C-alpha cells in the first residue's frame, strides 16, 4: 500500500511539472479584457500561416486604450472633461424707486356752529308759530323777549314844575285862556308837567306849540316813548341754514319787519 501511495504521488508531481508551463501561457493569453475580443500574437499568426512550431517566446503587442462601449457595443470617442460650471449669479436688479405715498390729508375741521336769530315779532304767538315749523325740521329754538322804548308820537306840554301847587296854577290859567285838552301829570318822570296834546305828526305838534306860545305860555314839543316788548327766535345750525332762501322770502312777505341775524357762536 505504501508503494502504491508513493507511485501515485510521483505520478502527480510529474503531471504537475509537465502541465504548469502550458497553463501559465494560457493564463497570460486569457488575461486580456473581455471588451477587446480574442487577440492573437503576431508570432502565432505567422506560425499558423507557415506551419512553424511555437517554440519561440511569444511577442506581446501593446493593447489599444480601452474605452467604454456605448449602447450599440461600439466605443464612443473620448470627450474632454467639462469644466465644472459655477452656479449662475443672478444680476441684482437696481432697487426700484419707492413710490412716494402722499401724506394723508388732515381731516377737515368740524364746521363752527352758527347762531341765528329772527325777529322782532310784535306778538309772542308769531314767534311760537315759526318755532313749531323749525322743530318739525329737527331744529330746536328758544324764544327770547326784549323790552325797548318805541317812539309813539310827540308831546306838546308845559315842562314839569317845581311842585304840585305851581302846576295847578298854570293849568287854571290855560283854562281861562280858552285852551282845552289839558291834562296834568301827577307821577313819573313828567310829574307836575301839563300836557297840551299828543300828536303822531311832528308838524301838527309844532303848530299846537306855536299857538299856545302866542298866549304867553312856554310849551315844548318832546318825543313820546313807550315801552314795547318784542320777541326773537334763536337757534343754531352747523352746515345749512334751515331757513332757505325760499322759506325766508315767504316768511318776510308775512312779516316785512323781520330781520335775520347770523354770526359764529361765541
Rosetta blueprint (number, residue, H / E / L):
1 X L
2 X H
3 X H
4 X H
5 X H
6 X H
7 X H
8 X H
9 X H
10 X H
11 X H
12 X H
13 X H
14 X H
15 X H
16 X H
17 X H
18 X H
19 X H
20 X H
21 X H
22 X H
23 X H
24 X H
25 X H
26 X H
27 X H
28 X H
29 X H
30 X L
31 X L
32 X L
33 X L
34 X L
35 X L
36 X L
37 X L
38 X L
39 X L
40 X L
41 X L
42 X H
43 X H
44 X H
45 X H
46 X H
47 X H
48 X H
49 X H
50 X H
51 X L
52 X L
53 X L
54 X L
55 X L
56 X L
57 X L
58 X L
59 X L
60 X L
61 X L
62 X L
63 X L
64 X L
65 X L
66 X L
67 X L
68 X L
69 X E
70 X L
71 X L
72 X L
73 X L
74 X L
75 X E
76 X L
77 X L
78 X L
79 X L
80 X L
81 X L
82 X L
83 X L
84 X L
85 X L
86 X L
87 X L
88 X L
89 X L
90 X L
91 X L
92 X L
93 X L
94 X L
95 X L
96 X L
97 X L
98 X L
99 X L
100 X L
101 X L
102 X L
103 X L
104 X L
105 X L
106 X L
107 X L
108 X L
109 X L
110 X L
111 X L
112 X L
113 X L
114 X E
115 X E
116 X E
117 X E
118 X E
119 X E
120 X E
121 X E
122 X L
123 X L
124 X H
125 X H
126 X H
127 X H
128 X H
129 X H
130 X H
131 X H
132 X H
133 X H
134 X H
135 X H
136 X H
137 X L
138 X L
139 X L
140 X L
141 X E
142 X E
143 X E
144 X E
145 X E
146 X E
147 X E
148 X E
149 X E
150 X E
151 X E
152 X E
153 X E
154 X E
155 X E
156 X E
157 X E
158 X E
159 X L
160 X L
161 X L
162 X L
163 X L
164 X H
165 X H
166 X H
167 X H
168 X H
169 X H
170 X H
171 X H
172 X H
173 X H
174 X H
175 X H
176 X H
177 X L
178 X L
179 X L
180 X L
181 X L
182 X L
183 X E
184 X E
185 X L
186 X L
187 X L
188 X L
189 X L
190 X L
191 X L
192 X L
193 X L
194 X E
195 X E
196 X E
197 X E
198 X E
199 X E
200 X L
201 X L
202 X H
203 X H
204 X H
205 X H
206 X H
207 X H
208 X H
209 X H
210 X H
211 X H
212 X H
213 X H
214 X L
215 X L
216 X L
217 X L
218 X L
219 X E
220 X E
221 X E
222 X E
223 X E
224 X E
225 X E
226 X E
227 X E
228 X E
229 X E
230 X E
231 X E
232 X E
233 X E
234 X E
235 X E
236 X E
237 X E
238 X L
239 X L
240 X L
241 X L
242 X L
243 X L
244 X L
245 X H
246 X H
247 X H
248 X H
249 X H
250 X H
251 X H
252 X H
253 X H
254 X H
255 X L
256 X L
257 X L
258 X L
259 X E
260 X E
261 X E
262 X E
263 X E
264 X E
265 X L
266 X L
